[in-house]
Amino acid sequence: MATPMAFLYKKQLMQGILLMCFLSIQTTIYANRIFVPMDETQKNHLKAYGVAYWVLSQGFEIEWLLNYKGGSFVLPAATAIENRLLSRNVSYRVISEAEYNEIVAFISRPDVNMDVMKLEKAPKIAVYSPKSKQPWDDAVTLALTYAEISYDVIFDDEVLQGKLIEYDWLHLHHEDFTGQYGKFYAAYRNQPWYIQQQNEFEATARRYGFKKVSQLKLAVVKRIREYVAGGGFLFAMCSATDTYDIALAADGVDICESMYDGDPADPNAQSKLNFSNCFAFQNFTLVMNPYQYEYSNIDNQSYERGVTEENDYFTLFQFSAKWDPIPTMLTQNHVHVIKGFMGQTTAYKKQLIKPDVVIMGENKAIGEARYIHGVHGKGFWTFYGGHDPEDYQHFVYEEPTDLSLYPNSPGYRLILNNVLFPAAKKKKKKT
């Protein structure tokens, strides 16, 4: 039978072994680091974002080397992290502390357009999307799923019940905030999914005391605006971008015809728009024809653009990493010219964008912006035109894109830049 002294000895021995293991882990972490390149040498850019997010979720801080080899990551050196990188086919190499210090010294030079951004905590993510099945996919949920980044699906109930405060980052799924059901009436009004969506939206509106879906969606839009003003991060694509601003501009104005809300639209709706309510756009003209698959002239139409799939591109602006870290983070990429792609809302006419909005990606030759960003209160928003960066013209009922075929997609990288953005440690603004 073991004596109390022997038991104490064994306990102290185990504590010593655990301490040695802990110190060994700590030494490994600080003696070496994992460098994840994000230039053309990277085998899987999209999974690299997922690993970076996972490392943050495990309680580690990481560093984002802005403009250095495509916006590379530096992670702690740990076996579990290496295993995850290997299993996801993400390119990396272990570097010494001396090599790391050399990289940081180079980045810190005032004549070099680079910077080190510390990422501290994995943001909690919500995707605003109907709970029922829709006959189209969503690029952001595809990117999050492929990168293995967790998210919650929320919709009108959660927004109106005040649950947005639980999240750091909010994505707006392909959505129509004007209450016109995507303006799909002409082509799809007899389809079961359209009828189901209309019934669900009307039932939700009644449940919250609204007579019309447009009033319900306006209440949702206002709650999202409050969320951003309070410090939230909003990311939207395709029709969720322009219809968001149109709904705000049309606050108190009926812009929906009778097939959408039971009574005629206000014939003077255009003159009653309040553009000061909008995040991004101003001086736009509504498309009041309920049978036309368009909301306003914000979206640059195909006949106006004059480009085809072969020559449809946009260019990312090169920001100063040390002076403009936020747009620099959002434009990290291994290329600066991105393939264009269409959507219900494809691109924004530059003359209709507010002057304080930051244009991060554009096609100057045809006067359109594709990727824009702004500030509202304490928070930020980003709008990205188009539906799917790897499907030039995505149609209703079409199969979702298989991102395993596009692991290095520059267009999808822009989405994932936004996902990591809320994790960044705020720096004092240079003045």
Sequence and secondary structure as in RCSB ss.txt:
>XXXX:A:sequence
MATPMAFLYKKQLMQGILLMCFLSIQTTIYANRIFVPMDETQKNHLKAYGVAYWVLSQGFEIEWLLNYKGGSFVL
PAATAIENRLLSRNVSYRVISEAEYNEIVAFISRPDVNMDVMKLEKAPKIAVYSPKSKQPWDDAVTLALTYAEIS
YDVIFDDEVLQGKLIEYDWLHLHHEDFTGQYGKFYAAYRNQPWYIQQQNEFEATARRYGFKKVSQLKLAVVKRIR
EYVAGGGFLFAMCSATDTYDIALAADGVDICESMYDGDPADPNAQSKLNFSNCFAFQNFTLVMNPYQYEYSNIDN
QSYERGVTEENDYFTLFQFSAKWDPIPTMLTQNHVHVIKGFMGQTTAYKKQLIKPDVVIMGENKAIGEARYIHGV
HGKGFWTFYGGHDPEDYQHFVYEEPTDLSLYPNSPGYRLILNNVLFPAAKKKKKKT
>XXXX:A:secstr
   HHHHHHHHHHHHHHHHHHHHHHHHHHHHEEEEE  STT S HHHHHHHHHHHHHTT  EEEEETSTTTEEEE
E  HHHHHHHHHTT   EEEEHHHHHHHHHHHH TTS  EEEEE S   EEEE  SS  SS  HHHHHHHHHT  
 EEE HHHHHTTGGGG SEEEE S  TTSSGGG HHHHTTSHHHHHHHHHHHHHHHHTT SSHHHHHHHHHHHHH
HHHHTT EEEEETHHHHHHHHHHHTTT     HHHHSS   TTTGGG  GGG SSB S  B   TTSS SBSSB 
 HHHH   GGG EEEE    TTT HHHHHHT  S SEEE    SS  EEGGGB TTSEEEEEEGGGTEEEEEEEE
ETTEEEEEE SS TT TT  TT     GGG TT HHHHHHHHHHHGGGB       
